[in-house]
Each structure stands twice: as structure tokens, then as C-alpha cells.
Amino acid sequence: MSTEEKKTTRWYLDRIEGDVAVVLPEDDEDGTQEQHVPKSALPPEARDGDRLVATAGPDGAATTYTLDTEGSDAAKKRVQDLMDELAQ
């Protein structure tokens, strides 16, 4: 990776346990790829179920996490739609 390249991945915030956030990659269907990151690395408004965009800095610099509000809203709507369907 060159000094100018940044790798971006999408994650879901599964839960916060004290000062540690448990995040799952977007494509982790069975929950086996969880990662633990410091809660302080996340935006302060991040909540369980939110979708995050992780951007790794060039040449292994620290990863920054930003909230993907559009993705979070869409995911929450899909979950609510499924719950509504099951309730019928």
C-alpha cells in the first residue's frame, strides 16, 4: 500500500462492553470475525447496531471510524421490516 492509499471497510457495532467496542465486518454472516476496539476510537454518538466506516491510515497508521448514518438507518429499517413480517 502506498503512503497515499487508505483502505476502507464497513463494520457493524455489535455492542459496547465497558471501554471496549465489539465490531463485526459487514460480510460476517455467522458472527465469528468480531474485533475488539477501544470505545474511544468510535464516534461518541455510535450505538449498538450502527454501521461504521473504518478507514485505515496509510502505511498502517491508526484506523479511524466514522458513523454511516445512511447505512445504519437502512439496516435498522430492514431489521424492523423482518420483525414486522414475523409478527404477522
Beta strands, then each sheet from edge to edge (+ up, - down):
strand 1: 7-17
strand 2: 20-25
strand 3: 35-38
strand 4: 51-56
strand 5: 63-67
sheet 1: 3+ 2- 1+ 4- 5+
end
